[in-house]
Amino acid sequence: MNITFTFKNFDPSDHLKQYARRRFEKLAKYTGKKGTSAYELQVNLQVEKFRHMAEVTLVGDNLHLSANEESEDMYA
């Protein structure tokens, strides 16, 4: 699975990048194709004042999933 990150309105720390990558790599066990890059995961993280927003899109073979979340903490 290929994971790409986009950050808007803030400079991400290395710790945040590693944390997010570890969390999203767990999705690979549900795709059923280990060791292949058949799935693309796009993660968009954005900050607006006190709102921290995440938008995630998973695209693959006959699959398109997307999710949004808003919080006061990027690690939530």
C-alpha positions in Angstrom: 0.0 0.0 0.0 1.3 3.4 -0.9 0.7 6.1 1.6 1.0 9.8 0.7 0.5 12.7 3.1 -0.5 16.3 2.4 -0.2 18.9 5.2 -1.9 22.3 5.0 -1.4 25.4 7.2 1.2 23.8 9.5 4.7 22.2 9.4 4.4 18.6 10.5 7.0 17.2 12.9 8.8 13.9 12.2 7.0 12.4 15.1 3.6 13.2 13.6 4.6 11.7 10.3 5.8 8.5 11.9 2.8 8.2 14.2 0.4 8.6 11.3 2.3 6.2 9.0 2.3 3.5 11.8 -1.5 4.0 12.3 -2.4 3.8 8.7 -0.1 0.8 7.8 -2.4 -1.3 9.9 -5.0 -1.0 7.1 -2.8 -3.3 4.9 -4.0 -6.4 6.7 -7.6 -5.7 5.5 -6.6 -5.2 1.8 -5.6 -8.9 1.4 -2.7 -8.1 -0.9 0.5 -8.1 1.1 3.6 -6.8 -0.5 1.9 -5.2 -3.4 1.1 -1.5 -4.1 -2.4 -2.1 -5.5 -3.9 0.3 -3.0 -3.3 4.0 -2.6 -4.0 5.9 0.6 -4.1 9.7 0.5 -4.0 11.4 3.9 -4.8 15.1 4.1 -4.1 16.8 7.4 -5.1 20.5 7.9 -5.2 23.0 10.7 -7.5 26.1 10.9 -7.2 28.0 14.1 -8.2 25.4 16.7 -9.7 22.9 14.3 -7.5 20.0 13.3 -9.0 18.1 10.3 -8.1 14.8 8.7 -9.4 13.5 5.4 -8.4 10.0 4.3 -9.1 8.3 1.0 -8.3 4.7 0.2 -8.5 3.7 -3.5 -7.9 0.2 -4.9 -9.3 -2.7 -6.9 -13.1 -2.0 -7.0 -12.7 -0.1 -3.7 -13.1 3.6 -2.8 -13.4 4.5 0.9 -13.1 8.0 2.4 -13.4 9.4 5.9 -13.3 12.8 7.6 -12.6 13.8 11.2 -12.3 17.1 13.0 -10.7 17.5 16.5 -8.8 19.8 18.7 -5.8 17.5 18.7 -4.0 16.2 15.6 -3.1 13.0 17.4 -6.7 12.2 18.1 
